[in-house]
Amino acid sequence: MRVRRTRGAPGGEGMSRYQVYLIDDDEAVREAIAFLLGTYGIDVESFGEPKTFLAHVDEAKPGVLVVDLRMPEVSGLQLYQRLAERGIDWPTVMITGHGDVAACRRAFKAGIQDFLTKPVDGEVLVEALQQGFSSLDARLEKREARALLARLTEREREVLDMVARGWASKEVAAALEVSVRTIDAHRAKIAEKLGTSSVAEFVRLTLQEK
Amino acid sequence: MTKSLSKSWLFGLALWLAALLAFALYSVEASRARLAGELEVTGRTLHRLISQRAAQHDAHMTSLIALTSGAEAAPLGAVRQVMESISRFYPRIAWIALVSLDGGEAGTGVATGAGAAVGAGGVRMLVEVPEGGGEDLAPLRGAIGEQLRGKIGVHASGNGRYLLAKRAPAPSDAALVFGIDAALLLEPEERPAWAHLRLTLDGQELLDLPAEDDLGAGASLAPHFTAPHFEKVIDGEGQKILLSLDRALPLDALLPWRSLLGFAVLAGLASFALMFALRQRAAAQQSQQVARQAEARALLQERETLLAHASRVNAMGELASGIAHELTQPLTAVLSRSQAALRLAGAEKPDLGMITQALDVNVREAKRAGEMLKRMRDYASNKAPEPKPSALNGIVSEIVALTAADLERRGIKLELDLSAEAPEAVVDAIEMEQVLHNLIRNAADALEGAGILDARISIVTKVVGADAKIEVADNGPGIPADVLPKLFVPFFTTKADGMGLGLSLCQTLVERVDGRIEAGNDAGGGARFVITLPHASARKSESIFGKHDA
């Protein structure tokens, strides 16, 4: 029973659309943190060792990782790097019993989102997780935006970028040296592919893509 | 102990014998001196007595001569009366004769062989007392005739007698002769029974009286001691008679057996007392030495204990970060669960069941942290070592709990294989933990120094016959051959910052509890330390059942 799923408590805010994956070799620590996060309505899935998590992880179920830095065999940092190799770059909060500056620096360089020392204060942890969730939201939006924008042809993308800059169809047509009608046809196609004709939405999508 | 005992008794005996010999020699010499002194005194007394008596003879002769010669010479009958009275009063004057040397050469003093021959028959008896009690004076006619008038001549005779002769003044041709019985020169009570008394006249024996109570004559010590001897020429009688006294030195007289025996007993008692006193003193010294040694041992043990403690405290520092980690875990759990419980309590409808459950777990966690702290305190404690039957598996588990975090941090895997036979030994648990800690630390340092991937330390407990064993092995580079023999030597170290006391201390601590520690290398590389201790429960059952399997 290395994997344990903790449902958010009924009284909790139900704030999380995402899993929290907790990887720590100390069972007591795992249980206590999962229990605490449960009171915030955060779903926690606990793993006693990185190996199990690596075998279990599903790219389709993104979440925030809470990882103990020091574990036998595979350290928290190594786990993070192995996940990155597999294209999984979910927000990760490293927890450690050692306020080791060098380890902290290495962690941040590797792209760790937060670095907390044990014993971890609940509010600080939840705050870090919320940032993680936001970050996940942003990534999701970006991915959605990219997916939408990827549907456009090169010409349509050129037109979209100009429209998003606030240019009128006439100006776009002049710039591309085509007729206004042609531009309008492009815009209709774009609206159909992105599911919106709002210039504001276009602006949001292009910003999210970056 | 027994050897020195018999030795001391032999010494006592020798002492006793020496004292006895000294006493005997002293006794003999003292006795000899005493006997010789006695002889000397007796000799002088006898000499004086005989000399006095000789003087009397002289006086009697002079008065008798005076009586018989001169103008108013007494008639021979009166002379006889005087002679008889002298003879009666002085039995030693056995014969008194007045003779006439007529026909002999007189006055000229010239004696010739022809004269003597002529005078052979020329001795005419005038008066003699007792009648016929004398001898034929014819052979002495010449000798007497040659005497100066007024001088006494002494002449040998037979039968223990000697003759005194004195010529009457001129022109008389008479001569007075005394036959003296030498044996009567001394009264029987005057002569010492213990001395050999002799009187000689010109070397010719007059009297020879051997000692009457010549007890140990056969056992005389004459060869070793000069027997006391006295001799002196008697004054008077022509200075011709020699008195000699000899005394034999019988062993009995020299050695006073009774006092010797008494002395032997006393000396024996004294020797015994001396031996006893010496032995008492030796025993006291020995016990004092034993006490001193025990004191020295206690002091040494105290220092070793001090060193062991200092070394543990030092090691504690190295373990601190690992232990902090061990404490952080329960603390983290407790904090998180407490915050969760607080959140639950703050809800509109607090779930008391969950809160209680959380607090229960918290209590358990806090205790776990407490145990860790206790373990730490115990390990660093300065308690006097107290060996008692201890489960070796438990000791291994304790030290593993203290070191696990540190080893984990250093990427070293710890493998435990604890015997189901529950090995037990009479040890001080903390000191044995320290020994294991030293071995684990050495192994970890070796593994880290060699940069071994997949670094492992294995700890095995087992029971082998009557022994309980703990083995600590690693898969490091092993111990170099030149280091191996010096491994347990104090102050020998291969570490740059090492004191070289770790393994020497291990050895001390293990040997303190009758164990031993050996080091070697495994065939596959890596060092292996084996601690062998007497298996306590094996010992226990042995003593209970009084037998042991072969």
Boltz contact constraints between the chains, C-beta under 6 A:
constraints:
  - contact:
      token1: [A, 11]
      token2: [B, 347]
      max_distance: 6.0
  - contact:
      token1: [A, 26]
      token2: [B, 329]
      max_distance: 6.0
  - contact:
      token1: [A, 28]
      token2: [B, 333]
      max_distance: 6.0
  - contact:
      token1: [A, 28]
      token2: [B, 365]
      max_distance: 6.0
  - contact:
      token1: [A, 29]
      token2: [B, 329]
      max_distance: 6.0
  - contact:
      token1: [A, 29]
      token2: [B, 332]
      max_distance: 6.0
  - contact:
      token1: [A, 29]
      token2: [B, 333]
      max_distance: 6.0
  - contact:
      token1: [A, 32]
      token2: [B, 333]
      max_distance: 6.0
  - contact:
      token1: [A, 32]
      token2: [B, 336]
      max_distance: 6.0
  - contact:
      token1: [A, 32]
      token2: [B, 337]
      max_distance: 6.0
  - contact:
      token1: [A, 33]
      token2: [B, 336]
      max_distance: 6.0
  - contact:
      token1: [A, 35]
      token2: [B, 337]
      max_distance: 6.0
  - contact:
      token1: [A, 35]
      token2: [B, 340]
      max_distance: 6.0
  - contact:
      token1: [A, 36]
      token2: [B, 336]
      max_distance: 6.0
  - contact:
      token1: [A, 36]
      token2: [B, 339]
      max_distance: 6.0
  - contact:
      token1: [A, 36]
      token2: [B, 340]
      max_distance: 6.0
  - contact:
      token1: [A, 39]
      token2: [B, 340]
      max_distance: 6.0
  - contact:
      token1: [A, 39]
      token2: [B, 343]
      max_distance: 6.0
  - contact:
      token1: [A, 39]
      token2: [B, 344]
      max_distance: 6.0
  - contact:
      token1: [A, 72]
      token2: [B, 408]
      max_distance: 6.0
  - contact:
      token1: [A, 97]
      token2: [B, 325]
      max_distance: 6.0
  - contact:
      token1: [A, 97]
      token2: [B, 328]
      max_distance: 6.0
  - contact:
      token1: [A, 118]
      token2: [B, 328]
      max_distance: 6.0
  - contact:
      token1: [A, 118]
      token2: [B, 332]
      max_distance: 6.0
  - contact:
      token1: [A, 119]
      token2: [B, 331]
      max_distance: 6.0
  - contact:
      token1: [A, 119]
      token2: [B, 332]
      max_distance: 6.0
  - contact:
      token1: [A, 119]
      token2: [B, 335]
      max_distance: 6.0
  - contact:
      token1: [A, 122]
      token2: [B, 339]
      max_distance: 6.0
